[in-house]
């Protein structure tokens, strides 16, 4: 059995998704929405609701770029997943 000290240490070292996202600002990400639209660009900011502000974003449908935007604001409620490009 693990001691309480070991459990606290383990929980502190575990990655939390929101913390990981907040540390990954200014990096390239791919965001897929629930309606299957994807955006690729640089994540400038993220809040506790996972609302995102992206710059130099491009909108993709079926892997093909259909539009380029200077800035995109994505409501966190619509996000299916966020992939950090440099993490893979």
N, C-alpha and C positions, 0 to 999 in steps of 0.2 A: 504494500500500500504506500501511496505517496504521502509525504508530509504536507502540511498546509503551506509551508514555505515553498516547496517544489511546485505546488499547484498555482500559487501566486506568480512565481517566476515563469511558469509555462503560459499562463494567461496573458502576462505582459508581453511575451515574445510573439504571441500569435498575431498574425496580420489581420487587421480589420479593414474591410473593403473601403469604407469612407476615408480612413486615414491614408491608405495606399493611394486613393484618387487624389486627395489633397496634396500629397507629396509629389504627385506626378503632373502638377500644373506646368505649363509651358512645354509639354511633350506631345508628340503625335499620338492620336487616338482614333479608333474607329468606333462609332456609336450606331447601334442598330435600334430602331424604334419598333414598337409593337405592330405598326402597319407595314413592316418589312423594308422601310426606307433606311438607307445607311448614309452617314455623314463621316467623312474623313477630314481631319484637320488638327490644328494645335489647340489643346484645351487650355484656355486662359484662366478659367476659374470654375470652381464647383462648390456648392453649398451643402448643408446637411440634408436637403431634400433631393440631392443629386441633380439639381438644375445645373446646366452647363453653359458656359460661354465659350464658343470656339471661334478661332480666326483662321483665315485662309482655308475655309472649309469647302469641300465639294460634296454635292449630293449624288448618290449612286442608286441606280435601280438595276438589279440583276448584274451587279459588278461593273456596270458602265456609267461613266460620269455623264450626268445630264445637266448639271448646273454648277457654277462656281460662285461662291459668296465671300465677301470680305469678313463678315461676322454673322454667326448663327447663335441664337439662344434656344436651347432645348429644355423643355420642361421635364423634370425628372420622372414624373408620373408616366410619361410616354416611352421611357427607355426600357428596352429589353435587356441589352448588355452593353458594356463598355470594354473594348479591348485596347490595352496599352501596347502600342506598336513596338516599343523597345524592350518589352518584357519577354517577348516570345522568340 
